[in-house]
Amino acid sequence: MSRHTKPGRNDLCACGSGKKFKTCCEEKRGTSWRSRVLLALVAAAIVGGVAAGVMSYGESSSATGLPGQVWSPEHGHFH
């Protein structure tokens, strides 16, 4: 059984293009650093949005009630 070794960055690409692996198929095989940065930014935006929603949840629900409802201070919500 033969062992397959990972091609080096300066080895010729296995696709037969004649280009070096680092300029041909390296980005196709793994996640590039740009993709990782973009993914981190999207994740931070989602986490920030969820945190902002959670923080403002109690404020928005107690600020106004539906028409005809009155605020009950002892219960902390509208009736």
C-alpha positions, 0 to 999 in steps of 0.5 A: 500500500503506497502512502500519498504525501501532501504536495508542497506549495512549490511542487507542480500541480497534479491537475496537469496544468503545469502551474505550481500547486500554490497558484493552481489548486491550493485555494481550491483544496483548503479554506483560504484566509479570506474565507476565514476572515469573512466567516468570522465577520459574519459570525460576529455580526450574527452574535452581535445581532442576537445579543442586541435583540436579547438586550432590547427584548425586555425594554421593547415589551414593557414600553408600550402595550396594545390599545386598551391594556394598562401597565401592572407595576406589581406584575411587570407587564400589561393587562 
